[in-house]
Amino acid sequence: MQNLKYKLDIEGYPCQRPRLGKNGAYNPSKYTKHRNDLIFLLKSLKIAPKDYKAVKLAFYFPYPESTPQKKRIDLEPMNRRYDIDNLIKSFFDALQQSGIITDDRRICGVYAIKLFSVEKKGWIEFDIE
C-alpha cells in the first residue's frame, strides 16, 4: 500500500449514526470535528473536482500505549477497533463535502486497508482515479 498519491496527517475516524436529541437528529461532536478537519485538509490539496471512479485508501493507526514494544510490528493489519466500512463512509462524506466529488454513489471501486504503525500518530493515504 505504499506509493499512494496523497497523505493526510489525520487519523481515520468512523462515521457514526446520528444521535436523536430533544431538538432533532445531530452528529456527535467528536465526529463533526473530525469531519471538518478532514474537509479542510482535503480542500488544501486542491484536487480538481471531477467524476472519479475509484479510490484506494490506507488508514494507519498507532498501537495502543498498552501494547508492549516487542509486539509492535510496523504495517501489521489492524483487525480490531473501527469497522472499515465506517472509515470509508467518513472519508467519502468528506470527499463529497470538500467538493472533490459530487456524489459518492458515482464511485465504482474501493480498495481500503487499515494498518497499525509504530509511529506515534495515525494518518490516511489515498489515491483517487
LODO-121199 format. One record per atom (N, C-alpha, C, CB): residue number from 1; atom name; x, y, z. Coordinates in Angstrom, 2 decimals, always signed. Glycine has a CB too. Example, Ala and Ser with C-alpha at 12.3 -4.5 7.8 and 13.67 -1.06 7.14 Angstrom:
2
1,N,+13.19,-5.69,+7.80
1,CA,+12.30,-4.50,+7.80
1,C,+13.20,-3.30,+7.80
1,CB,+11.31,-4.47,+9.05
2,N,+12.85,-2.25,+7.08
2,CA,+13.67,-1.06,+7.14
2,C,+12.90,+0.03,+7.87
2,CB,+14.08,-0.60,+5.72
END
This chain:
129
1,N,+0.81,-1.21,+0.00
1,CA,+0.00,+0.00,+0.00
1,C,+0.85,+1.26,+0.00
1,CB,-0.92,+0.00,+1.19
2,N,+2.15,+1.19,-0.12
2,CA,+2.95,+2.39,-0.22
2,C,+2.67,+3.04,-1.58
2,CB,+4.47,+2.07,-0.05
3,N,+3.26,+4.19,-1.81
3,CA,+3.18,+4.89,-3.09
3,C,+1.77,+5.40,-3.42
3,CB,+3.65,+3.98,-4.19
4,N,+0.96,+5.67,-2.44
4,CA,-0.31,+6.28,-2.74
4,C,-0.08,+7.77,-2.98
4,CB,-1.34,+6.05,-1.60
5,N,-0.98,+8.39,-3.68
5,CA,-0.76,+9.73,-4.19
5,C,-0.81,+10.82,-3.13
5,CB,-1.76,+10.03,-5.24
6,N,-1.71,+10.73,-2.17
6,CA,-1.90,+11.79,-1.18
6,C,-1.77,+11.24,+0.24
6,CB,-3.26,+12.46,-1.37
7,N,-1.28,+12.09,+1.13
7,CA,-1.18,+11.73,+2.54
7,C,-1.79,+12.85,+3.38
7,CB,+0.31,+11.47,+2.95
8,N,-2.67,+12.46,+4.29
8,CA,-3.32,+13.41,+5.20
8,C,-2.86,+13.11,+6.63
8,CB,-4.88,+13.34,+5.08
9,N,-2.37,+14.11,+7.31
9,CA,-1.90,+13.93,+8.68
9,C,-3.07,+14.01,+9.66
9,CB,-0.83,+14.99,+9.04
10,N,-3.94,+13.05,+9.52
10,CA,-5.10,+12.92,+10.41
10,C,-5.43,+11.45,+10.52
10,CB,-6.33,+13.76,+9.89
11,N,-5.75,+11.01,+11.71
11,CA,-6.10,+9.61,+11.92
11,C,-7.54,+9.38,+11.44
11,CB,-5.94,+9.21,+13.43
12,N,-7.79,+8.22,+10.88
12,CA,-9.14,+7.89,+10.46
12,C,-10.09,+7.82,+11.65
12,CB,-9.15,+6.57,+9.70
13,N,-11.33,+8.18,+11.40
13,CA,-12.35,+8.11,+12.44
13,C,-13.65,+7.68,+11.76
13,CB,-12.52,+9.49,+13.20
14,N,-14.37,+6.72,+12.33
14,CA,-15.54,+6.18,+11.65
14,C,-16.75,+7.11,+11.66
14,CB,-15.93,+4.87,+12.28
15,N,-17.51,+7.02,+10.60
15,CA,-18.80,+7.71,+10.53
15,C,-19.72,+7.05,+11.57
15,CB,-19.42,+7.65,+9.08
16,N,-20.47,+7.87,+12.26
16,CA,-21.37,+7.33,+13.28
16,C,-22.82,+7.66,+12.94
16,CB,-21.00,+7.88,+14.66
17,N,-23.72,+6.89,+13.49
17,CA,-25.13,+7.18,+13.31
17,C,-25.48,+8.49,+14.00
17,CB,-26.01,+6.03,+13.84
18,N,-26.32,+9.28,+13.38
18,CA,-26.76,+10.49,+14.07
18,C,-27.49,+10.15,+15.36
18,CB,-27.66,+11.34,+13.16
19,N,-27.31,+10.97,+16.36
19,CA,-27.99,+10.80,+17.64
19,C,-29.31,+11.58,+17.59
19,CB,-27.09,+11.28,+18.84
20,N,-30.23,+11.18,+18.42
20,CA,-31.52,+11.86,+18.48
20,C,-31.63,+12.59,+19.81
20,CB,-32.68,+10.86,+18.30
21,N,-31.81,+13.88,+19.74
21,CA,-31.95,+14.70,+20.94
21,C,-33.28,+15.41,+20.94
21,CB,-30.80,+15.71,+21.05
22,N,-33.49,+16.25,+21.94
22,CA,-34.79,+16.95,+22.03
22,C,-34.99,+17.94,+20.90
22,CB,-34.90,+17.67,+23.37
23,N,-33.89,+18.38,+20.25
23,CA,-34.00,+19.31,+19.13
23,C,-33.85,+18.63,+17.78
23,CB,-32.97,+20.40,+19.27
24,N,-33.91,+17.31,+17.74
24,CA,-33.80,+16.57,+16.50
24,C,-32.51,+15.78,+16.41
24,CB,-33.90,+17.51,+15.33
25,N,-32.20,+15.32,+15.22
25,CA,-31.00,+14.50,+15.00
25,C,-29.76,+15.38,+14.93
25,CB,-31.14,+13.67,+13.70
26,N,-28.65,+14.85,+15.45
26,CA,-27.37,+15.56,+15.40
26,C,-26.25,+14.53,+15.37
26,CB,-27.21,+16.52,+16.62
27,N,-25.09,+14.96,+14.86
27,CA,-23.90,+14.10,+14.87
27,C,-23.10,+14.37,+16.13
27,CB,-23.03,+14.35,+13.60
28,N,-22.48,+13.33,+16.69
28,CA,-21.63,+13.54,+17.87
28,C,-20.53,+14.57,+17.56
28,CB,-20.98,+12.20,+18.33
29,N,-20.16,+15.37,+18.55
29,CA,-19.22,+16.47,+18.33
29,C,-17.84,+15.97,+17.90
29,CB,-19.08,+17.30,+19.60
30,N,-17.39,+14.83,+18.40
30,CA,-16.08,+14.31,+18.01
30,C,-16.05,+13.97,+16.52
30,CB,-15.73,+13.07,+18.85
31,N,-17.13,+13.36,+16.03
31,CA,-17.22,+13.04,+14.61
31,C,-17.29,+14.32,+13.77
31,CB,-18.44,+12.15,+14.33
32,N,-18.08,+15.28,+14.21
32,CA,-18.23,+16.54,+13.48
32,C,-16.89,+17.26,+13.36
32,CB,-19.26,+17.44,+14.17
33,N,-16.13,+17.31,+14.45
33,CA,-14.81,+17.94,+14.42
33,C,-13.89,+17.21,+13.46
33,CB,-14.19,+17.97,+15.84
34,N,-13.87,+15.88,+13.53
34,CA,-13.03,+15.10,+12.63
34,C,-13.41,+15.37,+11.18
34,CB,-13.15,+13.60,+12.94
35,N,-14.68,+15.34,+10.87
35,CA,-15.14,+15.56,+9.50
35,C,-14.71,+16.95,+9.01
35,CB,-16.67,+15.41,+9.42
36,N,-14.88,+17.97,+9.84
36,CA,-14.50,+19.32,+9.45
36,C,-12.99,+19.44,+9.23
36,CB,-14.96,+20.34,+10.50
37,N,-12.20,+18.82,+10.10
37,CA,-10.74,+18.82,+9.92
37,C,-10.35,+18.11,+8.63
37,CB,-10.05,+18.15,+11.13
38,N,-10.99,+16.98,+8.35
38,CA,-10.71,+16.22,+7.14
38,C,-11.08,+17.02,+5.89
38,CB,-11.47,+14.89,+7.16
39,N,-12.21,+17.69,+5.92
39,CA,-12.64,+18.53,+4.79
39,C,-11.60,+19.63,+4.55
39,CB,-14.03,+19.15,+5.06
40,N,-11.14,+20.27,+5.62
40,CA,-10.13,+21.33,+5.50
40,C,-8.86,+20.79,+4.84
40,CB,-9.80,+21.92,+6.88
41,N,-8.39,+19.63,+5.29
41,CA,-7.17,+19.04,+4.73
41,C,-7.36,+18.65,+3.25
41,CB,-6.76,+17.81,+5.54
42,N,-8.52,+18.09,+2.93
42,CA,-8.79,+17.71,+1.54
42,C,-8.84,+18.94,+0.64
42,CB,-10.12,+16.94,+1.44
43,N,-9.46,+20.01,+1.10
43,CA,-9.51,+21.25,+0.30
43,C,-8.12,+21.82,+0.08
43,CB,-10.40,+22.30,+0.99
44,N,-7.24,+21.68,+1.08
44,CA,-5.89,+22.23,+0.97
44,C,-5.06,+21.49,-0.09
44,CB,-5.18,+22.17,+2.31
45,N,-5.46,+20.28,-0.48
45,CA,-4.74,+19.53,-1.51
45,C,-5.03,+20.06,-2.91
45,CB,-5.11,+18.06,-1.43
46,N,-6.11,+20.81,-3.04
46,CA,-6.51,+21.40,-4.33
46,C,-6.66,+20.34,-5.44
46,CB,-5.48,+22.46,-4.77
47,N,-7.35,+19.26,-5.10
47,CA,-7.63,+18.20,-6.07
47,C,-8.78,+18.68,-6.95
47,CB,-7.99,+16.84,-5.36
48,N,-8.58,+18.59,-8.26
48,CA,-9.60,+19.07,-9.20
48,C,-10.88,+18.25,-9.06
48,CB,-9.07,+19.00,-10.65
49,N,-12.03,+18.91,-8.96
49,CA,-13.29,+18.17,-8.92
49,C,-13.55,+17.49,-10.26
49,CB,-14.48,+19.11,-8.56
50,N,-13.97,+16.26,-10.20
50,CA,-14.30,+15.55,-11.43
50,C,-15.07,+14.29,-11.08
50,CB,-13.03,+15.20,-12.25
51,N,-15.45,+13.55,-12.08
51,CA,-16.24,+12.34,-11.89
51,C,-15.30,+11.15,-11.69
51,CB,-17.19,+12.10,-13.11
52,N,-14.75,+11.03,-10.49
52,CA,-13.80,+9.95,-10.20
52,C,-14.54,+8.62,-10.08
52,CB,-13.02,+10.25,-8.89
53,N,-13.84,+7.54,-10.41
53,CA,-14.47,+6.21,-10.42
53,C,-13.96,+5.27,-9.33
53,CB,-14.25,+5.57,-11.75
54,N,-12.74,+5.48,-8.84
54,CA,-12.17,+4.53,-7.88
54,C,-11.31,+5.26,-6.85
54,CB,-11.33,+3.46,-8.61
55,N,-11.27,+4.69,-5.65
55,CA,-10.48,+5.24,-4.56
55,C,-9.72,+4.10,-3.89
55,CB,-11.38,+6.00,-3.53
56,N,-8.43,+4.34,-3.63
56,CA,-7.62,+3.42,-2.83
56,C,-7.31,+4.14,-1.53
56,CB,-6.29,+2.99,-3.58
57,N,-7.57,+3.48,-0.41
57,CA,-7.40,+4.09,+0.90
57,C,-6.55,+3.22,+1.81
57,CB,-8.76,+4.34,+1.56
58,N,-5.71,+3.87,+2.59
58,CA,-4.95,+3.16,+3.63
58,C,-5.04,+4.00,+4.90
58,CB,-3.45,+2.92,+3.20
59,N,-5.58,+3.40,+5.94
59,CA,-5.70,+4.06,+7.24
59,C,-4.62,+3.50,+8.16
59,CB,-7.13,+3.86,+7.86
60,N,-3.79,+4.37,+8.69
60,CA,-2.71,+3.96,+9.59
60,C,-3.03,+4.43,+11.00
60,CB,-1.33,+4.53,+9.11
61,N,-2.91,+3.51,+11.96
61,CA,-3.23,+3.81,+13.35
61,C,-2.04,+3.45,+14.24
61,CB,-4.49,+3.03,+13.80
62,N,-1.76,+4.29,+15.24
62,CA,-0.70,+3.94,+16.19
62,C,-1.17,+2.81,+17.09
62,CB,-0.29,+5.18,+17.04
63,N,-0.21,+2.04,+17.59
63,CA,-0.55,+0.99,+18.55
63,C,-1.03,+1.64,+19.85
63,CB,+0.68,+0.06,+18.80
64,N,-1.92,+0.97,+20.57
64,CA,-2.29,+1.47,+21.91
64,C,-1.05,+1.47,+22.81
64,CB,-3.43,+0.60,+22.54
65,N,-0.99,+2.41,+23.74
65,CA,+0.13,+2.51,+24.66
65,C,+0.34,+1.21,+25.45
65,CB,-0.08,+3.67,+25.62
66,N,-0.74,+0.45,+25.65
66,CA,-0.65,-0.78,+26.44
66,C,+0.04,-1.93,+25.69
66,CB,-2.04,-1.22,+26.85
67,N,+0.26,-1.76,+24.38
67,CA,+0.92,-2.81,+23.60
67,C,+2.42,-2.76,+23.85
67,CB,+0.61,-2.66,+22.09
68,N,+3.02,-3.87,+24.31
68,CA,+4.47,-3.88,+24.55
68,C,+5.25,-3.59,+23.26
68,CB,+4.90,-5.24,+25.13
69,N,+6.37,-2.89,+23.39
69,CA,+7.20,-2.52,+22.23
69,C,+7.59,-3.74,+21.39
69,CB,+8.46,-1.80,+22.71
70,N,+7.90,-4.85,+22.04
70,CA,+8.35,-6.03,+21.30
70,C,+7.23,-6.67,+20.48
70,CB,+8.92,-7.06,+22.27
71,N,+5.99,-6.33,+20.76
71,CA,+4.86,-6.89,+20.00
71,C,+4.37,-5.95,+18.90
71,CB,+3.71,-7.22,+20.94
72,N,+4.98,-4.80,+18.77
72,CA,+4.58,-3.83,+17.75
72,C,+5.29,-4.12,+16.44
72,CB,+4.88,-2.38,+18.22
73,N,+4.49,-4.41,+15.43
73,CA,+5.03,-4.71,+14.10
73,C,+4.49,-3.64,+13.15
73,CB,+4.62,-6.17,+13.62
74,N,+5.41,-2.94,+12.48
74,CA,+5.01,-1.88,+11.57
74,C,+4.21,-2.45,+10.41
74,CB,+6.23,-1.12,+11.06
75,N,+3.12,-1.79,+10.07
75,CA,+2.23,-2.13,+8.96
75,C,+1.53,-3.48,+9.13
75,CB,+3.01,-2.15,+7.68
76,N,+1.32,-3.87,+10.37
76,CA,+0.54,-5.08,+10.65
76,C,-0.95,-4.77,+10.43
76,CB,+0.80,-5.60,+12.13
77,N,-1.67,-5.66,+9.75
77,CA,-3.10,-5.42,+9.57
77,C,-3.81,-5.24,+10.92
77,CB,-3.74,-6.57,+8.80
78,N,-4.69,-4.26,+10.95
78,CA,-5.42,-3.95,+12.19
78,C,-6.79,-4.63,+12.11
78,CB,-5.57,-2.41,+12.39
79,N,-7.03,-5.62,+12.94
79,CA,-8.28,-6.36,+12.88
79,C,-9.18,-6.08,+14.08
79,CB,-8.01,-7.84,+12.79
80,N,-8.91,-5.00,+14.77
80,CA,-9.80,-4.60,+15.86
80,C,-10.01,-3.10,+15.78
80,CB,-9.22,-5.01,+17.26
81,N,-10.95,-2.61,+16.52
81,CA,-11.27,-1.19,+16.53
81,C,-11.70,-0.70,+15.16
81,CB,-10.08,-0.39,+17.01
82,N,-12.80,-0.08,+15.08
82,CA,-13.33,+0.58,+13.88
82,C,-13.65,-0.40,+12.74
82,CB,-12.34,+1.61,+13.39
83,N,-14.88,-0.36,+12.30
83,CA,-15.28,-1.10,+11.11
83,C,-14.76,-0.34,+9.90
83,CB,-16.84,-1.30,+11.04
84,N,-14.18,-1.05,+8.95
84,CA,-13.58,-0.38,+7.80
84,C,-14.63,+0.32,+6.94
84,CB,-12.80,-1.38,+6.96
85,N,-15.84,-0.24,+6.88
85,CA,-16.88,+0.41,+6.08
85,C,-17.25,+1.79,+6.65
85,CB,-18.13,-0.47,+6.01
86,N,-17.20,+1.94,+7.96
86,CA,-17.50,+3.25,+8.57
86,C,-16.36,+4.24,+8.37
86,CB,-17.78,+3.08,+10.06
87,N,-15.12,+3.74,+8.32
87,CA,-13.99,+4.61,+7.99
87,C,-14.11,+5.13,+6.55
87,CB,-12.65,+3.85,+8.18
88,N,-14.48,+4.23,+5.65
88,CA,-14.66,+4.60,+4.24
88,C,-15.78,+5.62,+4.11
88,CB,-14.96,+3.35,+3.38
89,N,-16.89,+5.37,+4.77
89,CA,-18.05,+6.29,+4.71
89,C,-17.66,+7.68,+5.18
89,CB,-19.22,+5.76,+5.56
90,N,-16.92,+7.75,+6.27
90,CA,-16.47,+9.04,+6.81
90,C,-15.60,+9.76,+5.78
90,CB,-15.69,+8.83,+8.12
91,N,-14.69,+9.04,+5.14
91,CA,-13.80,+9.64,+4.14
91,C,-14.60,+10.09,+2.92
91,CB,-12.71,+8.64,+3.72
92,N,-15.52,+9.26,+2.45
92,CA,-16.33,+9.63,+1.28
92,C,-17.20,+10.85,+1.57
92,CB,-17.21,+8.45,+0.86
93,N,-17.77,+10.93,+2.77
93,CA,-18.55,+12.12,+3.12
93,C,-17.70,+13.38,+3.03
93,CB,-19.14,+11.97,+4.54
94,N,-16.46,+13.30,+3.52
94,CA,-15.55,+14.45,+3.47
94,C,-15.15,+14.77,+2.02
94,CB,-14.29,+14.18,+4.32
95,N,-14.92,+13.74,+1.20
95,CA,-14.62,+13.97,-0.22
95,C,-15.75,+14.74,-0.89
95,CB,-14.38,+12.64,-0.95
96,N,-16.97,+14.34,-0.59
96,CA,-18.13,+14.99,-1.19
96,C,-18.30,+16.41,-0.67
96,CB,-19.40,+14.17,-0.92
97,N,-18.18,+16.61,+0.63
97,CA,-18.38,+17.93,+1.21
97,C,-17.24,+18.89,+0.90
97,CB,-18.55,+17.80,+2.70
98,N,-16.08,+18.37,+0.53
98,CA,-14.97,+19.24,+0.14
98,C,-15.07,+19.64,-1.32
98,CB,-13.64,+18.54,+0.40
99,N,-16.01,+19.03,-2.06
99,CA,-16.22,+19.39,-3.45
99,C,-15.37,+18.62,-4.44
99,CB,-15.96,+20.83,-3.63
100,N,-14.62,+17.62,-3.97
100,CA,-13.77,+16.83,-4.88
100,C,-14.63,+15.90,-5.72
100,CB,-12.73,+16.01,-4.08
101,N,-15.65,+15.32,-5.12
101,CA,-16.62,+14.51,-5.86
101,C,-17.99,+15.10,-5.63
101,CB,-16.57,+13.00,-5.41
102,N,-18.89,+14.90,-6.60
102,CA,-20.23,+15.45,-6.45
102,C,-21.16,+14.50,-5.70
102,CB,-20.82,+15.76,-7.81
103,N,-20.92,+13.20,-5.86
103,CA,-21.79,+12.22,-5.20
103,C,-21.00,+10.92,-5.03
103,CB,-23.11,+11.97,-6.03
104,N,-20.93,+10.42,-3.80
104,CA,-20.14,+9.20,-3.57
104,C,-20.78,+7.96,-4.20
104,CB,-19.95,+8.98,-2.08
105,N,-22.01,+8.05,-4.67
105,CA,-22.63,+6.92,-5.36
105,C,-21.99,+6.69,-6.72
105,CB,-24.12,+7.16,-5.52
106,N,-21.28,+7.67,-7.24
106,CA,-20.64,+7.54,-8.55
106,C,-19.31,+6.78,-8.49
106,CB,-20.42,+8.93,-9.15
107,N,-18.81,+6.54,-7.28
107,CA,-17.58,+5.76,-7.13
107,C,-17.91,+4.30,-7.38
107,CB,-16.95,+5.96,-5.70
108,N,-17.18,+3.68,-8.31
108,CA,-17.45,+2.28,-8.69
108,C,-16.57,+1.27,-7.95
108,CB,-17.25,+2.12,-10.18
109,N,-15.40,+1.71,-7.53
109,CA,-14.48,+0.77,-6.89
109,C,-13.77,+1.38,-5.70
109,CB,-13.46,+0.28,-7.90
110,N,-13.56,+0.53,-4.69
110,CA,-12.88,+0.97,-3.48
110,C,-11.95,-0.15,-3.03
110,CB,-13.90,+1.35,-2.34
111,N,-10.73,+0.24,-2.69
111,CA,-9.82,-0.68,-2.01
111,C,-9.41,+0.03,-0.74
111,CB,-8.57,-1.08,-2.91
112,N,-9.59,-0.61,+0.39
112,CA,-9.24,+0.03,+1.66
112,C,-8.58,-0.99,+2.58
112,CB,-10.49,+0.64,+2.34
113,N,-7.66,-0.48,+3.37
113,CA,-6.95,-1.31,+4.34
113,C,-6.69,-0.47,+5.58
113,CB,-5.62,-1.88,+3.75
114,N,-6.69,-1.12,+6.73
114,CA,-6.32,-0.42,+7.96
114,C,-5.15,-1.17,+8.59
114,CB,-7.53,-0.33,+8.96
115,N,-4.14,-0.41,+8.97
115,CA,-2.88,-0.98,+9.43
115,C,-2.42,-0.31,+10.71
115,CB,-1.82,-0.86,+8.35
116,N,-1.68,-1.07,+11.50
116,CA,-1.00,-0.49,+12.66
116,C,+0.32,+0.09,+12.20
116,CB,-0.79,-1.56,+13.78
117,N,+0.74,+1.15,+12.85
117,CA,+2.03,+1.76,+12.57
117,C,+2.77,+1.93,+13.89
117,CB,+1.87,+3.13,+11.84
118,N,+4.08,+1.87,+13.83
118,CA,+4.87,+2.10,+15.04
118,C,+5.03,+3.60,+15.31
118,CB,+6.25,+1.43,+14.91
119,N,+4.53,+4.44,+14.41
119,CA,+4.57,+5.89,+14.62
119,C,+3.62,+6.27,+15.76
119,CB,+4.19,+6.65,+13.32
120,N,+3.83,+7.42,+16.34
120,CA,+3.01,+7.90,+17.46
120,C,+1.65,+8.43,+17.03
120,CB,+3.74,+8.98,+18.22
121,N,+1.53,+8.80,+15.75
121,CA,+0.32,+9.44,+15.26
121,C,-0.15,+8.71,+13.99
121,CB,+0.57,+10.94,+14.97
122,N,-1.45,+8.64,+13.81
122,CA,-2.00,+7.99,+12.63
122,C,-2.12,+8.95,+11.45
122,CB,-3.35,+7.40,+12.95
123,N,-2.40,+8.39,+10.27
123,CA,-2.60,+9.20,+9.08
123,C,-3.40,+8.40,+8.06
123,CB,-1.25,+9.65,+8.49
124,N,-3.80,+9.09,+6.99
124,CA,-4.55,+8.47,+5.90
124,C,-3.79,+8.71,+4.61
124,CB,-6.00,+9.03,+5.81
125,N,-3.63,+7.68,+3.79
125,CA,-3.09,+7.82,+2.45
125,C,-4.18,+7.39,+1.48
125,CB,-1.78,+6.97,+2.27
126,N,-4.24,+8.09,+0.33
126,CA,-5.26,+7.71,-0.66
126,C,-4.83,+8.10,-2.07
126,CB,-6.59,+8.37,-0.32
127,N,-5.46,+7.44,-3.01
127,CA,-5.32,+7.75,-4.42
127,C,-6.72,+7.74,-5.00
127,CB,-4.37,+6.72,-5.16
128,N,-6.98,+8.65,-5.88
128,CA,-8.32,+8.75,-6.47
128,C,-8.17,+8.80,-7.99
128,CB,-9.08,+10.02,-5.94
129,N,-8.92,+7.97,-8.67
129,CA,-8.81,+7.87,-10.14
129,C,-10.14,+8.17,-10.79
129,CB,-8.33,+6.48,-10.55
END
